[in-house]
Amino acid sequence: MYRIGVDLGGTKIAVGLVDEGYRIVTKATLPTGAERPGEAIVDDIARLCKKVCADAGVPAGLIESVGIASPGIANNAAGRVEYANNLPFRRFPIARLLRERLGVEGVYVENDANAAAWGEAVAGAARGTRNSVMITLGTGVGGGIIIDNRIFTGSNCAGAELGHIVIVYDGYPCTCGRRGCWESYSSATALIRMTREAIAGCEAAGRKTLMSELAEKNSRVDGRTAFDAARQGDEPAREVYDKYISYLACGITSIVNIFQPEVISLGGGISNEGQPLVDALLPLVRAEQYGGDIVTHTEIRIAQLGNDAGIIGAAALGV
């Protein structure tokens, strides 16, 4: 039997046919066209579902279920996306509409970050665990929580907004309207801001920094600028690196102390730093893990599924 996973984004729809070992057999994509009515988007999702089956030579009767990973507030019990900021969805019955187009009874919908966390839990870095958290470090800080092998969504399907725990009272403004959110200090966007501030500070003080050279060479400051310069021994870059790691560890420690998961997996662009990132975080987190001298330590791992986490997690919603 096979399952289909749909990773629905604001700019792209990616659909994959997934086998029983959670391997993607075939994959197809289309632009989302988010300016269109919701039903037109569902038409394209159905078209892609049929395409991946045809490309693999798999008849519709072998499809066990279809799962949709969507931005926003997804209500799986009702089969709706209640709200999505970048899609025309308001209490949108996406599961019913796709069921009607495909003739597959089992159609499920979940928030995209939750689906990615579920993908890592069933087939990635947290495979074999019952309790895990995935943190995505990109433009923002996203997350998904798995408790006793179930996705935690809260009472209103809007839970697990991990990036919006406050770690600095009255700190930097966040896009959510609050100040001092973890996202404002640990996202790639925040790292870029810190890097720019450090470069400006060095220029004002007449202090040399390799970050300026790298930014000029690449025609921009990005999430790698400070990390790359720090690796080459640049002291101002090391200061940025250490500050960023301390903020990231602060938020992770809070999550560990609330949930005490077996594994925290790190995804998103910042996670491309790999094991050195984990090695920098572990001593800071373990030093402040509640009961750390008695309880089992939470492991921190780099997520394994990359951009396929949403597809695999969505496909596994029906398991």
NORLINKA-V893483 format. One record per helix or strand. SS is the DSSP state (hx for helix, st for strand). FROM is the first residue (numbers start at 1). LEN is the number of residues. If there is no record, write none. Layout:
# NORLINKA-V893483
SS&FROM&LEN ; SS&FROM&LEN
This chain:
# NORLINKA-V893483
st&2&7 ; st&12&7 ; st&24&8 ; hx&38&19 ; hx&60&3 ; st&63&8 ; st&73&3 ; st&80&5 ; st&89&4 ; hx&94&9 ; st&107&5 ; hx&112&12 ; st&132&6 ; st&141&7 ; st&150&2 ; hx&162&3 ; st&166&1 ; st&173&1 ; st&179&1 ; st&181&1 ; hx&183&4 ; hx&188&18 ; hx&210&9 ; hx&225&7 ; hx&235&25 ; st&263&5 ; hx&269&5 ; hx&275&14 ; st&299&4 ; hx&306&13
